[in-house]
C-alpha cells in the first residue's frame, strides 16, 4: 500500500516536471517563431513635401512600387479622389499612366495630372507642358505646352523655365513672352554650375532678340 502511494507520488512529480519542460520548450519555440515571422510595420503615408521631393527626383514611382511594395495604393487613391491633394493626384495619375500598382489607364492618369495642375502644382504643370511639347501620352500641342510651361515657370519651376525659353527661341509662341521668360530665368538661384551655364546660354540668346530697354526691365527682381 505504501509502495503504491509512493509510486503514484513519483509518477505525479515526473508528470509535473515533464509538463514544465514541455511548456518551456514550446515557449522558446513560439518566441523564435514569432521573431522569425514578425509582421512588418505599416508604411507611413508620405507628406506633401516628401512627395514633391520624390517627384522632382523622378523617384516617386520607384518608391511606391519597389521600396514600399504597393502597400499604399489604396491610400494614394483615396488622397487623390477624396482629399483631392494635388501631390497625390499627380502621383496617382502617374501610377495609372505607367501601370504602377494599378492596371494601365492613360486617359484617367492624364486626367488626374490635369487636376493637380489646375490646383497649381508646378511639377504637374511642367510635366503636362513637357508632354504636350514632345507628344508623350498625348498628341503634340504647342499652344497647350506653352500655356502649361509658362505657368510652371512663373511658379519657379526651373525645368519649365528652361523649356519655355527654348521653345520661344525655336520660333514658337509670342514675342511678348520673351520678357517673361528672361525675367524668370534671370531671377533663378542655383548652386549647380552646369545649370548656371545653361541658364546663361538661354539668357544670352534671349537678349539677342529683345530691345535693351526690355532686357533691363526683365532684370528687375521678382514681384517688383
Secondary structure, DSSP 8 states (H G I E B T S, - for coil): -HHHHHHHHHHHHHHHHHHHHHHHHHHHHHHHHHHHT----------HHHHHHHHHTT-HHHIIIIISTTTTHHHHHHHHHTS--HHHHHHHHHHHHTTSSS---HHHHHHHHHHHHHTT-HHHHHHHHHHHHHTSSS---HHHHHHHHHHHHHTT-HHHHHHHHHHHHTT-S-TTHHHHHHHHHHT-----HHHHHHHHHHHHHHHTTS-HHHHHHHTS-TT-
